[in-house]
Amino acid sequence: MLVFEAGTTSKMDIVKLTPATKDYLWGGHKLKAMGISAPSEKIAEAWELSFNQDGPSLIATGPDQGKRLMDVATEKDLGSIPSSFRFFPVLIKLIDAAENLSVQVHPSDEYALKNEGQYGKTEMWYVIASEPHAGLYIGFKKKTSPKEVEAAIAAGSITDLLNFVEVHPGETYFIKAGTVHAIGRGVTVMEIQQNSTLTYRLFDYDRLDKDGNKRELHIAKALQVLDYGPYRQPHFKKPLIGCSSYFVSSLGEAAKDKIIAATDRSFASITIVGEGKGTFSNIPYRLGDTFFVPSGHVGEFKGTGRYVKTELLPEKRLIGIDIGGTSIKGALVSTEGKILSRFAFPVDHAKPQEAIIEELARSINEVLNKNSLWPIDILGIGIGCPGSINSKTGRCDYSNNLQWKDLPIRKLIQKRTGIKTRIANDANAAILGEVRFGAAREFENVVLLTLGTGVGGGLYLNGRLYEGKDSKGAELGHATLVMDGRLCTCGRKGCVEAYCSVSALIKDTQEAMEQDRGSLMWASSKNNLKFVDGLTAFECAKRCDGSAQKVVDRYIKYLGEACLSYINIFRPDAIILGGGLSGQKEALTSPLRKYLEKEQFGFGGERSPAVEILVSKLGNDAGILGAAALLLP
């Protein structure tokens, strides 16, 4: 980790910077053609804004010309955000690839801090120039595995697995930690990255360095940190072109967006990325120039050309809320999916629905106070709620388990917290959590069933969350399982929820106990039917109680038939079981898997593709983390 210190007295004005240059063996001549000077014949990288000891940028204009920016900039010049870091968190480069760069991956902060004692790297590229048919390798074409990757590396065919994108000037690509990538020959980019040099190479075309040696590969470590799913480019609302936990970058036109203001919270970096000329704060510029705008300063363009403005962000937090039939759980969450602080309270159905949301708002404000946070420190609040939820309007139109109707949850929470809020069906939130942080990261087609007070259903199809008309999601729990069957809480008969929810399982368990007074289920529930829960039958079946086993077998049959219908309709790669009952793990999935195998996974018989049956990796936190993920790109 690079530790830096800064003085406290502001003395800088806006300055142009001189980059440090690197002459790696794959570099070319395009950066020199832009006017960047270097002692070497070729330039691979120009470190435009750098506080890194391996290549600090220098001040090119003003009274401090020739000095290192890292020696001159004070806390007031940098702003309150960068001054709060023990290390300078961003590095901005120009890269000219005359040859293919190595196939590589960067680890996440979590992995890097644990295993390397330093931070990982997320980065983004803005394409400045590209030769015909030149491009980038970003992520995998489709879901793959460590064994496939290792075999492809050994065979020298790793690029066959990679997603190749032919690029053009003006395009932007975001490379999250864990994404395999490589810049292809003939591409010139501006790279904005976390200030880390931690790179794991998987393949380097057997090239030799200046000393005639092959460069080191880091295959074992790379296999641990790779995201094996297909690459998905996040979308940012213009003028933003990239946003991470540390920096935010936006694209501007000098002729239109003339005024550049750096806030008191962060300096701004301005890099010219399009052909044009003129002055910025009366300093001439051309393609490839970078300016440092101290905190609190304002600069003005007089000229033409595109530029990228980069500022630093405090490490934002998320708040995820999981509204259940009996309790509301919430947490303060990092953008990497780590739960930092929790809260919960029971749902009092005797209270008006608005009063429950008022209590939720108070709990959110309390967790902010507890962690010394302000609304500006929170990226947003995500809420998963059971029932018919319109995520576009932010309303709960109807929830049968909560008996809520026409409740404007988003509006009420935003008004009482001052924080941007998003809402989704709870099962949609849960599946998003599993896709982002849990068991579904490797799949493109997933059905999630949450087995709780009711049965929720979430769909992730062709790499996207399926929300349906009015964003109300898929009510898989209210598909008909038994014609004219049990009465469901929705008012219809025979729904999946009436047979496969924990509530239904409890009723079945109680009925079986009344028919068998000698069952172990009585002792397990303190000889009182009121103490029966969703685990009673499963736990007693493990102890070879015959009546309990019959309850479990009947439950598995109902759940299996429901799953067969979903398999026939959606053809998923996997079905993930969440909710309280998923804690039974193999006691639940093993008999269910056997039942589906017996039925040959639905239509098609032996030709039907097998479907993986998994329990939620995130457990009861899937709803919280998925709700928080509603705020992520």
PyMOL commands that set and color helices and strands:
alter all, ss='L'
color gray80, all
select helices_A, chain A and resi 30-33+69-72+75-78+80-83+109-115+146-155+158-161+219-225+353-370+375-377+409-417+426-437+469-471+476-478+497-500+502-515+520-524+529-531+536-541+546-570+580-584+586-598+605-607+619-629
alter helices_A, ss='H'
color red, helices_A
select strands_A, chain A and resi 15-18+20-22+45-49+58-59+90-97+103-105+123-130+135-140+162-166+172-175+181-183+187-194+200-203+240-243+247-253+259-261+268-272+278-280+283-285+290-293+298-303+306-312+317-323+327-334+339-346+378-385+388-390+395-399+404-407+421-425+446-451+455-461+464-466+574-578+612-615
alter strands_A, ss='S'
color yellow, strands_A
deselect
rebuild
show_as cartoon
